[in-house]
Amino acid sequence: MKKFLLAFIVLSGGLAWAPNAHAQMAVIDGANLAQNVQTAAQAIVAVEQLKAQLTQLENTYTMFTTPTNILGMAPNMENSAIENPMPLANSLSGLVGGQSSGNSAATTYYNQNHIYTAPPGTEQSTQLNQNGQGIANIEGIASSNLSAIEQRLQDLPNLEADLNSATSITQVTAINGRIAAESQFVQGQQAQAANLQVLASAQQASQQQQQQEQFQKDAATSETEMQQAAQENAGQ
């Protein structure tokens, strides 16, 4: 383009200074023509600058509006067993009380802790067996909760790597949002663990209460039997 404009200017100047070979030949104003050519060249440069600015604005718009798939980050975290390892609240009563069996971790703890199974048929034996199962269930729930937190912590460096390699503000914002969401999951699991500790303490207190009640029941039964025996002896 520059070569074309230069040649055109030179040619225009030559035409302006050439002698009139014929009376009817048009006279070209070289200075005016050169000015027009310069103006056109400046206009072309301005258009190119505007196009570059438009491209930059389009790229900026794309950067801010293109959605980021936050679920595609650290896909190992997209697991319900990690996000919420706790059992449903309506099943906790049977698990903590030992009326139902817990997860595989609870079975492992039960086998580790268990020494003797009381023969069925009495309240004492039933309560003894259920208490052992309840303790194992609480240990299993706590173990699963801790395992979920550990897995989440192991995958957090993947999010950090994504953040380090982010190329736009949108990506940085999305990754920070995902990290914040993961932090909320961890805080929720910590709250669940605290509630589980309260349940474990309550279950321990319940076992102590059961022992006291059983002691009072046995004492009352013994007293009744002694009174009956005394009455029988008196009747003889």
Rosetta blueprint (number, residue, H / E / L):
1 M L
2 K H
3 K H
4 F H
5 L H
6 L H
7 A H
8 F H
9 I H
10 V H
11 L H
12 S H
13 G H
14 G H
15 L H
16 A H
17 W H
18 A L
19 P L
20 N L
21 A L
22 H L
23 A L
24 Q L
25 M L
26 A L
27 V L
28 I L
29 D L
30 G H
31 A H
32 N H
33 L H
34 A H
35 Q H
36 N H
37 V H
38 Q H
39 T H
40 A H
41 A H
42 Q H
43 A H
44 I H
45 V H
46 A H
47 V H
48 E H
49 Q H
50 L H
51 K H
52 A H
53 Q H
54 L H
55 T H
56 Q H
57 L H
58 E H
59 N H
60 T H
61 Y H
62 T H
63 M H
64 F H
65 T H
66 T L
67 P L
68 T L
69 N L
70 I H
71 L H
72 G H
73 M L
74 A L
75 P H
76 N H
77 M H
78 E L
79 N L
80 S H
81 A H
82 I H
83 E H
84 N L
85 P L
86 M L
87 P L
88 L L
89 A H
90 N H
91 S H
92 L H
93 S H
94 G H
95 L H
96 V H
97 G H
98 G L
99 Q L
100 S L
101 S L
102 G L
103 N L
104 S H
105 A H
106 A H
107 T H
108 T H
109 Y H
110 Y H
111 N H
112 Q H
113 N H
114 H L
115 I L
116 Y L
117 T L
118 A L
119 P L
120 P L
121 G L
122 T L
123 E H
124 Q H
125 S H
126 T H
127 Q H
128 L H
129 N H
130 Q H
131 N H
132 G H
133 Q H
134 G H
135 I H
136 A H
137 N H
138 I H
139 E H
140 G H
141 I H
142 A H
143 S H
144 S H
145 N H
146 L H
147 S H
148 A H
149 I H
150 E H
151 Q H
152 R H
153 L H
154 Q H
155 D H
156 L H
157 P H
158 N H
159 L H
160 E H
161 A H
162 D H
163 L H
164 N H
165 S L
166 A L
167 T L
168 S L
169 I H
170 T H
171 Q H
172 V H
173 T H
174 A H
175 I H
176 N H
177 G H
178 R H
179 I H
180 A H
181 A H
182 E H
183 S H
184 Q H
185 F H
186 V H
187 Q H
188 G H
189 Q H
190 Q H
191 A H
192 Q H
193 A H
194 A H
195 N H
196 L H
197 Q H
198 V H
199 L H
200 A H
201 S H
202 A H
203 Q H
204 Q H
205 A H
206 S H
207 Q H
208 Q H
209 Q H
210 Q H
211 Q H
212 Q H
213 E H
214 Q H
215 F H
216 Q H
217 K H
218 D H
219 A H
220 A H
221 T H
222 S H
223 E H
224 T H
225 E H
226 M H
227 Q H
228 Q H
229 A H
230 A H
231 Q H
232 E H
233 N H
234 A H
235 G H
236 Q L
